[in-house]
């Protein structure tokens, strides 16, 4: 008797199959999410695929932030689409922070129950005269350590203090512990871009599936 075909349609966002099995080696999971958030200040839509190829389609209305998010997507190897409309006539604060909030929420939703992931990741990234490192623990315990200083208050029209706001928003809403430290550097553009790239590479490691772990949370507590 021929066995019935395997059911590979996913139940929901995450990486578990409908009958509770986990993907076998070589199978395709769909760790994806789409989040929309609307307030009186901003309207944000984010869709992402943690198992993507680094494709991006980003429009926040802030050119420099778009550039950073495109670099983030490419180096995290996640597919990212972002649409943001905000009160840019006031300043860039709300749009920057809220974009981080929604990206963080999308990461958390795509991860589901955090089972089967490597959990930890780290990267040290050079960019010409600059060196920055980032460490990630996908722990469901949000925390940000930010040891990054800038010698200028703005990059183009964007306040440099807003970069911390973006990283804080992502960490809090994704449920990750994130440490970012610029070890040295002079060019402010290089400093912040190396921060995004280091975070991207560290996150890429942390959310990868550990085939040896199976359908288990990477914690002695059994859950994250």
C-alpha positions as CSV (number, residue, x, y, z in Angstrom):
1,X,0.0,0.0,0.0
2,X,1.4,3.4,-1.0
3,X,1.8,5.7,2.1
4,X,0.0,9.0,2.0
5,X,2.0,12.0,0.9
6,X,3.7,14.1,3.5
7,X,1.8,17.2,4.6
8,X,4.1,20.1,4.2
9,X,1.7,23.0,4.4
10,X,2.5,25.1,7.4
11,X,0.0,25.7,10.1
12,X,1.0,29.2,10.9
13,X,4.0,31.5,10.8
14,X,6.9,29.6,12.3
15,X,8.6,26.4,11.2
16,X,6.3,23.6,12.5
17,X,4.3,21.4,10.1
18,X,0.6,20.9,10.6
19,X,1.0,17.5,12.2
20,X,3.7,18.8,14.6
21,X,6.7,17.4,12.9
22,X,9.8,19.6,12.3
23,X,11.3,20.1,8.8
24,X,13.8,17.5,7.7
25,X,17.1,18.4,6.2
26,X,16.6,19.9,2.7
27,X,12.9,20.8,3.3
28,X,11.8,24.4,3.0
29,X,10.4,26.1,6.1
30,X,8.4,29.3,6.0
31,X,9.5,31.5,8.9
32,X,7.8,34.6,7.6
33,X,5.7,37.4,9.0
34,X,3.8,40.5,7.9
35,X,3.0,43.2,10.4
36,X,1.1,46.4,10.0
37,X,1.0,49.2,12.6
38,X,-0.8,52.5,12.4
39,X,-0.7,55.3,14.9
40,X,-1.4,59.0,14.7
41,X,2.3,59.5,13.9
42,X,3.2,56.7,11.6
43,X,1.9,54.0,9.4
44,X,4.3,51.1,9.0
45,X,4.1,47.8,7.0
46,X,6.9,45.2,7.3
47,X,7.1,41.7,5.8
48,X,10.1,39.5,6.2
49,X,11.4,36.0,5.6
50,X,14.1,34.8,7.9
51,X,15.1,32.1,5.4
52,X,15.4,34.5,2.5
53,X,18.2,35.4,0.2
54,X,18.8,39.0,1.3
55,X,16.3,40.6,-1.1
56,X,14.9,44.0,0.0
57,X,12.4,46.6,-1.0
58,X,12.5,49.5,1.5
59,X,10.9,52.9,1.5
60,X,10.7,54.8,4.8
61,X,11.0,58.3,3.4
62,X,14.4,58.6,5.1
63,X,17.1,57.9,2.6
64,X,19.9,57.1,5.1
65,X,17.6,54.7,7.1
66,X,16.6,53.0,3.8
67,X,20.3,52.4,3.1
68,X,20.9,50.9,6.5
69,X,17.9,48.6,6.3
70,X,19.0,47.4,2.9
71,X,22.4,46.6,4.2
72,X,20.8,44.9,7.2
73,X,18.6,42.7,5.0
74,X,21.4,41.7,2.7
75,X,23.8,40.7,5.5
76,X,21.2,39.0,7.7
77,X,20.1,37.0,4.6
78,X,16.5,37.8,5.2
79,X,14.0,39.1,2.7
80,X,12.6,42.4,3.9
81,X,10.0,44.7,2.6
82,X,9.3,48.0,4.5
83,X,6.8,50.7,3.8
84,X,6.6,53.6,6.2
85,X,4.8,56.9,6.2
86,X,5.4,59.2,9.1
87,X,5.4,62.8,10.4
88,X,8.7,63.6,8.7
89,X,7.7,67.3,8.7
90,X,8.3,67.2,12.4
91,X,11.5,65.1,12.5
92,X,12.7,61.5,11.8
93,X,12.3,60.2,15.4
94,X,8.8,58.6,15.2
95,X,9.4,56.9,11.8
96,X,12.8,55.6,12.8
97,X,11.7,54.2,16.1
98,X,8.4,52.8,14.8
99,X,10.1,51.1,11.9
100,X,12.3,49.4,14.5
101,X,9.3,48.4,16.5
102,X,7.6,46.7,13.6
103,X,10.7,45.0,12.3
104,X,11.3,43.6,15.8
105,X,7.7,42.4,16.0
106,X,8.0,40.7,12.6
107,X,11.2,38.9,13.7
108,X,9.5,37.6,16.8
109,X,6.4,36.4,15.0
110,X,8.5,34.7,12.3
111,X,10.5,32.9,15.0
112,X,7.3,31.5,16.6
113,X,8.2,29.7,19.8
114,X,12.0,30.0,19.2
115,X,12.4,26.2,19.1
116,X,15.2,24.7,17.1
117,X,17.3,27.8,16.6
118,X,21.0,28.3,17.4
119,X,20.0,31.2,19.7
120,X,23.4,32.9,20.0
121,X,25.3,34.8,17.3
122,X,28.2,37.2,17.2
123,X,30.1,39.2,14.5
124,X,33.0,41.6,14.4
125,X,32.8,43.7,11.3
126,X,35.5,46.0,9.8
127,X,34.7,48.9,7.5
128,X,37.9,50.7,6.5
129,X,39.2,52.4,9.6
130,X,36.2,51.2,11.7
131,X,35.7,48.0,13.7
132,X,32.4,47.1,15.4
133,X,31.2,44.0,17.1
134,X,27.7,42.7,17.9
135,X,26.4,39.8,20.0
136,X,22.9,38.5,20.0
137,X,21.0,36.1,22.3
138,X,17.5,35.3,21.0
139,X,16.4,34.8,24.6
140,X,12.9,36.4,24.9
141,X,14.7,38.7,27.4
142,X,15.0,42.0,25.6
143,X,17.9,44.1,26.5
144,X,20.2,46.5,24.6
145,X,23.8,47.5,25.4
146,X,24.9,50.3,23.1
147,X,28.5,51.4,23.2
148,X,28.6,53.6,20.2
149,X,29.6,57.3,20.0
150,X,29.4,59.7,17.1
151,X,31.5,62.9,16.6
152,X,28.7,64.6,14.6
153,X,25.0,65.2,15.6
154,X,23.7,64.4,12.1
155,X,24.4,62.2,9.1
156,X,22.8,64.0,6.2
157,X,19.5,65.1,7.7
158,X,19.3,62.2,10.2
159,X,20.1,62.7,13.9
160,X,22.8,60.2,14.9
161,X,21.0,59.7,18.3
162,X,18.2,58.0,16.4
163,X,20.3,54.9,15.6
164,X,20.2,53.8,19.2
165,X,16.4,54.3,19.2
166,X,16.1,51.9,16.2
167,X,18.3,49.2,17.8
168,X,16.4,49.6,21.1
169,X,13.1,49.2,19.4
170,X,14.1,46.1,17.5
171,X,15.7,44.4,20.5
172,X,12.6,45.1,22.8
173,X,10.1,43.9,20.2
174,X,12.0,41.0,18.9
175,X,12.7,39.7,22.4
176,X,16.5,39.6,22.0
177,X,19.4,40.6,24.1
178,X,21.7,42.7,21.8
179,X,25.1,44.1,22.6
180,X,26.6,46.5,20.0
181,X,30.0,48.1,20.6
182,X,32.1,50.2,18.3
183,X,35.7,49.4,19.1
184,X,37.2,52.3,17.1
185,X,36.5,54.4,14.0
186,X,36.5,58.0,12.8
187,X,34.0,58.2,9.9
188,X,30.5,58.4,11.3
189,X,28.9,56.7,8.3
190,X,31.3,53.8,8.6
191,X,30.6,53.5,12.3
192,X,26.8,53.2,12.0
193,X,26.9,51.1,8.9
194,X,29.2,48.6,10.6
195,X,26.7,48.5,13.5
196,X,23.9,47.4,11.2
197,X,26.1,44.9,9.4
198,X,27.4,43.4,12.7
199,X,23.9,43.1,14.0
200,X,22.8,41.5,10.8
201,X,25.5,38.9,10.7
202,X,25.0,38.1,14.4
203,X,21.2,37.7,14.0
204,X,21.7,35.5,10.9
205,X,23.7,33.1,13.1
206,X,21.3,33.2,16.0
207,X,18.1,32.4,14.1
208,X,19.6,29.6,12.0
209,X,18.0,26.2,12.5
210,X,20.2,23.8,14.5
211,X,19.3,20.4,13.0
212,X,20.7,18.6,16.1
213,X,18.4,20.4,18.4
214,X,15.2,19.4,16.8
215,X,11.9,20.6,18.1
216,X,13.4,21.8,21.4
217,X,14.0,25.3,22.8
218,X,17.7,26.1,23.2
219,X,17.4,26.4,27.0
220,X,17.7,24.2,30.0
221,X,14.3,25.7,31.1
222,X,12.7,24.0,28.1
223,X,11.2,27.3,26.9
224,X,12.3,30.8,25.9
